[in-house]
């Protein structure tokens, strides 16, 4: 089953997946890594460097890192990337749900995006105003992307609507993902047209 998002068709035809979420993790600082223990950072980089040749070892190292420091947000990002690149989208979604839960715990807000959207005006949380909140928004965007890749457009659209309300200034850069979803909607059912 071919999914156009596996090569990001509809936007520019062939972006490598690393380009969608930022720099290659092997050479650039890990996102949200300002407080990463040096040993944990070393383990994460080792896992990322090994991801193409030693998938089982990479997965083991990532979950070991998560067990050692479940509050380390870059671990969840690395898990999501690992599973997403391997087209293990259910596992990627699981890692993202864990990321959302941990980011919400750190930020002191509810992890359920639907409940966040129903807060009274005076209790609205500025998610883009703190590291954990921004990580939450980026993880929610990544979950919407996973749902698009799984051809679960309705669920992805619902996530994007929530994301728009939670991040009205688009600090997490969801506009690109909205364009992808629109592109898929404009193409109709991609599977039946090819």
N, C-alpha and C positions, 0 to 999 in steps of 0.2 A: 504494500500500500504506500503510495507516494504522497508525501505531504510537501507542499510548496515551501513551507517554512523550514524544512530541513536544509535548504540552500537560500532561504530568504527571497525566493522568487516573488515578484510583484513589487519589490522596491527597487533593487538594482541588479537582481539576477544571481549573484553569487558571493555575497559577503561571507567570509569565514565566521563561524559562530563566535569566536573570541572578540571580534570587532563589535558585536552587538552589546556586550557587557563591559567593554573597556580593555585595557592593556592585558597582555599576556602575563599571567601570574608568576611565571618563572623569573622575569626580569624586572618587574615593577613592584613597588610596595603593595602589600596586600591591603585591600580596602578595609577601612575601619580597624586598622591594625596598630594604632598608636599605643595600645596597652597590651600588646601580645607579648607573653613571656618569651624571651629569646630561644629557649629550648623548644617551645611549642612552635614558634615561627620556623625554626630549623626543620622540625618534623613536617610542617605543612609544606614548606618549599621542597623537601625531599619527595613527599607524596605527589606534588604537582609535577615535579621533574620526571617522575617515574610513570605518570599516568598512561602514556601511550604503549609502553612495553610491558609493564608489570601491573596490570589492572587489579588483580586480587590483593597484591601488596599495597597498592595505592589505597584501595578501599579500607583495608585493615588499618593503615596508618591514619587515615582520616577519622575513622570511628574511634580509634585509640585517642587521638587528639581531642575529640569531642567528649569522651569519657573523662579525660584528665582535666579538662576545663570547659564544662558545658556553657559557661558564660562568654566564651570567646566567639564573637560574631563571625570573624573570618573563616572559622571552621565550617560553619553552615554554608557560607558562600562557596567554599571549596568543594563541599559535598554536592551542592546543587550543580556546580559546573561539571564535576566529575560525572555525575549521573546524566546530566543533560547531554554532554558530549558523547556519552556512550549510548544514547537513545534509550536510556532506562528512565522513562519519563514518570512512571509511577513513583520510583525511588526519588527522583528529583523533586516531585511534589511533596513527598514525605519530608525530605530535608528542608524544604521551604516552609512547611507548616511548623516544623521545629524551630526554624529561624524566626518566624513570626511570633511564636510563643515566647522565645527567649528575649527578643527585642522588646516586646510589650512588657515583659517582666522587668527588664532593665529600665525602661522608660516610665514605668508606673502607670500604664494605661491598659485597657482591655485588649486582648489579642484578637477578638472577633471583630473584623472590619465592619460587619453589618451593625453590631452594637455601637461601634464608634461613630458610625454615620447617623445613629438615632439619638445621640447625646443632645441635650438642650444647648442652645447657643452659648450660654455662660459656662458650660463645662467642656466645650470643644478644646481638644488638645492640638497644639501646633506641632505636628509630627516632624515637620522639616526643621524644627528649631533645636533638635538635639540629635546626637549621633545615633542613639537607639531608634528614635523615630524615623530618621532618614533611612536607616537600615531596614526598618519595617516597610517603608514605602517601596524601596528597591526590591525587597523580597516579594511584596505583593505584586509588583510589576512582573517579576520573574515568574511567579505562579500563573499570572494571566498569559504570559508567553508560553509556558508549558501547556496550558489548556488549549491554546491555539494550535500548538504542534500536535496535540492529541486529537485534533479536529473536534474539540468541544467548544465551538464558537459561542454558544449561548452563555456558558459558564464564564468564558474569557471576557465576554462583553459585560457581564454583571460585575466581574472583578474590576474591569476598567472604569465602569461607572462609579463604583465605590472609590476607586483610586482618584478619580477626578474630583470627587467631593472632599476626600481626605487631603488632597494635595492640589488645591486650586491654582497654585503658582507653578505647577509642574516641575518641582525641584528634582524629582526622580527621573525626569525625561520620558514620561509615558507617551508623549505625542507621537513618537516613532512607532510605538506599538499600536496606538490608535490607527495610524496610517496603514499598518500591516493588516489589521483587522478589517478596515474599510476596503482594502485591496481584495481581500478574500471574499468579502460580501459582494463586491462588484463583479467578481469572476463567477459568482454563483457557486454551485457545488463543484469544486475542482476535480474531485474523483470521477464524476460523470462526464466531465468535458475532456478528459485525457485518456 
